[in-house]
Structure formats: structure tokens, C-alpha cells
Amino acid sequence: MKKILLASAISAAMVASVQANEHSGTYAFDTQGTHQFVTFKISHLGYSWLYGRFNDFDGEFTYDADNPENSSVSVTIDTSSVDSNHAERDKHLRSEDFLYVSEFPEATFKSKRVVVDEAGEADIIGDLTLRGVTREITLDAELVGHGEDPWGGYRMGFEAETELRLKDFGNPMDLGKASETVEIEISVEGIRQ
């Protein structure tokens, strides 16, 4: 009986290990299916909320199921793809008052380390470069799900959020105290390579 229980325990441990490893790997963002979003929210003078997104961005992440702290992510955003659903406002957002896209056409994020808590949520610490300024930020990330897709691939998705101070990235426009920070939310679905 003890031998049977021991064998069952070893088998269960081996199956769990295989299941944990089955979703490790490098995942490219699903740019063709556009199952990804980078959205932002900022107060307009303290009277309303302005929402927007970046339509064009790409990246990849590597996920290590056995040691999630060894995972990594890199993202490149086309800053000229900013879209707040208002053409004139978008033109202003692309100007040197805000994103200054003629001088800085890309924003990038590259992770440096990942810290995972007991609930399985992660802090992804890395360098964000925006308007030519590089600063360390933290993304609060959560695994949405993973599994096989209907086309024979394997997918994994994450959501993450952070908050940035505009002045930290050299933004000269002063919209008042209520508009000093912008909330960023990222949702990506990656296809394992």
C-alpha cells in the first residue's frame, strides 16, 4: 500500500511538473489578430476623464512557469498611433507639448526583474523610455489565462497597469494638479513561438 501511495505521489508530482512546463516559452504579441491594447486615462483639469489608446505596438514575453521571476517582457510602441477619438486632440498629443512624436517616434519598455507574490500576481520592474527619458517603472501584472487555440497554436494573456507622472518624462504641458498623472493599462495575448 505504501509503495502504491508513493508511486501515485511521484506520478502526480511528475504530471504537475509537466503541466507547469507546458506553457513555458517565448510568446510574440498577437499583432495580426490585434488581441492587445495599450490604453490610458487622464483627468482633464479635474472635470472629466480623457481616455485613449495606442493603436500600433509590438513585443514579446518569455514565461518561465517553474521560476516566474525569470520571466521577461519587451514592448515597442509607435507613439504617433495615439488615438483619443478626436483628430485635433490627437494632433496636439503628438506635438512637443506631449509625446513629441517627430523627435521621439517610439516608446519602449524592457523588464529588468519580476517579483511574484503568493497570490500569483507579479510586479514587473523595468525601464520605460518615453520622450527620450528613461525611468524605472513597475507594472502590476496578472495572468489572464493560457492554452491551445483553435489554429494549433498555444496562447497566453496578461493584463498590467501602472501610473506615470508626466513631468517625470519631460512633458512640459501643465494641465494642473488633477492631471499630473496618467493611468496606463496593458492587455496582451501572446502566441508561443
QUICOR-V419315 format. One record per residue. N is the residue number from 1. RES is the residue in three letters. D_LAST is the distance of its C-alpha to the last C-alpha in Angstrom with 2 decimals. Layout:
# QUICOR-V419315
N | RES | D_LAST
N | RES | D_LAST
This chain:
# QUICOR-V419315
1 | MET | 44.08
2 | LYS | 42.73
3 | LYS | 40.74
4 | ILE | 39.21
5 | LEU | 38.33
6 | LEU | 36.86
7 | ALA | 34.78
8 | SER | 33.58
9 | ALA | 32.69
10 | ILE | 30.72
11 | SER | 28.90
12 | ALA | 28.11
13 | ALA | 26.84
14 | MET | 24.59
15 | VAL | 23.21
16 | ALA | 22.68
17 | SER | 20.86
18 | VAL | 18.50
19 | GLN | 18.01
20 | ALA | 17.40
21 | ASN | 14.78
22 | GLU | 12.94
23 | HIS | 11.21
24 | SER | 10.61
25 | GLY | 7.43
26 | THR | 5.86
27 | TYR | 5.68
28 | ALA | 6.75
29 | PHE | 10.19
30 | ASP | 11.17
31 | THR | 13.70
32 | GLN | 14.51
33 | GLY | 15.51
34 | THR | 16.85
35 | HIS | 16.33
36 | GLN | 17.09
37 | PHE | 20.41
38 | VAL | 22.21
39 | THR | 25.81
40 | PHE | 28.98
41 | LYS | 32.47
42 | ILE | 35.57
43 | SER | 39.23
44 | HIS | 41.43
45 | LEU | 44.61
46 | GLY | 44.55
47 | TYR | 45.52
48 | SER | 42.30
49 | TRP | 38.52
50 | LEU | 36.45
51 | TYR | 32.93
52 | GLY | 30.30
53 | ARG | 26.67
54 | PHE | 24.49
55 | ASN | 23.11
56 | ASP | 20.70
57 | PHE | 18.16
58 | ASP | 14.60
59 | GLY | 12.54
60 | GLU | 9.79
61 | PHE | 10.41
62 | THR | 9.97
63 | TYR | 11.68
64 | ASP | 13.93
65 | ALA | 15.66
66 | ASP | 18.47
67 | ASN | 19.25
68 | PRO | 18.12
69 | GLU | 20.26
70 | ASN | 17.83
71 | SER | 15.13
72 | SER | 14.83
73 | VAL | 14.29
74 | SER | 15.13
75 | VAL | 16.39
76 | THR | 18.41
77 | ILE | 20.94
78 | ASP | 23.15
79 | THR | 26.47
80 | SER | 28.31
81 | SER | 26.35
82 | VAL | 28.42
83 | ASP | 29.86
84 | SER | 32.72
85 | ASN | 34.00
86 | HIS | 36.94
87 | ALA | 36.96
88 | GLU | 39.72
89 | ARG | 38.29
90 | ASP | 34.87
91 | LYS | 36.80
92 | HIS | 38.42
93 | LEU | 35.18
94 | ARG | 33.87
95 | SER | 37.13
96 | GLU | 38.04
97 | ASP | 39.39
98 | PHE | 35.89
99 | LEU | 32.54
100 | TYR | 34.24
101 | VAL | 31.42
102 | SER | 33.44
103 | GLU | 33.33
104 | PHE | 30.05
105 | PRO | 27.59
106 | GLU | 24.58
107 | ALA | 24.15
108 | THR | 21.51
109 | PHE | 20.54
110 | LYS | 19.18
111 | SER | 19.44
112 | LYS | 21.70
113 | ARG | 21.94
114 | VAL | 21.35
115 | VAL | 24.31
116 | VAL | 24.01
117 | ASP | 27.22
118 | GLU | 28.54
119 | ALA | 27.61
120 | GLY | 23.90
121 | GLU | 23.95
122 | ALA | 22.76
123 | ASP | 24.17
124 | ILE | 21.66
125 | ILE | 23.91
126 | GLY | 23.07
127 | ASP | 24.53
128 | LEU | 24.93
129 | THR | 26.35
130 | LEU | 28.34
131 | ARG | 31.33
132 | GLY | 30.97
133 | VAL | 31.56
134 | THR | 29.16
135 | ARG | 29.76
136 | GLU | 28.19
137 | ILE | 27.36
138 | THR | 26.17
139 | LEU | 23.82
140 | ASP | 24.80
141 | ALA | 21.56
142 | GLU | 21.15
143 | LEU | 18.40
144 | VAL | 18.93
145 | GLY | 17.01
146 | HIS | 13.98
147 | GLY | 13.59
148 | GLU | 12.79
149 | ASP | 13.32
150 | PRO | 15.84
151 | TRP | 13.59
152 | GLY | 11.87
153 | GLY | 8.68
154 | TYR | 8.55
155 | ARG | 9.62
156 | MET | 11.45
157 | GLY | 14.21
158 | PHE | 16.65
159 | GLU | 20.00
160 | ALA | 21.81
161 | GLU | 25.18
162 | THR | 27.43
163 | GLU | 30.74
164 | LEU | 31.72
165 | ARG | 35.20
166 | LEU | 35.61
167 | LYS | 38.08
168 | ASP | 35.65
169 | PHE | 33.69
170 | GLY | 36.83
171 | ASN | 37.35
172 | PRO | 41.06
173 | MET | 41.68
174 | ASP | 43.72
175 | LEU | 43.58
176 | GLY | 45.42
177 | LYS | 44.70
178 | ALA | 42.99
179 | SER | 40.35
180 | GLU | 39.50
181 | THR | 36.09
182 | VAL | 33.17
183 | GLU | 30.86
184 | ILE | 27.15
185 | GLU | 24.79
186 | ILE | 21.03
187 | SER | 18.97
188 | VAL | 15.22
189 | GLU | 12.70
190 | GLY | 9.03
191 | ILE | 6.29
192 | ARG | 3.79
193 | GLN | 0.00
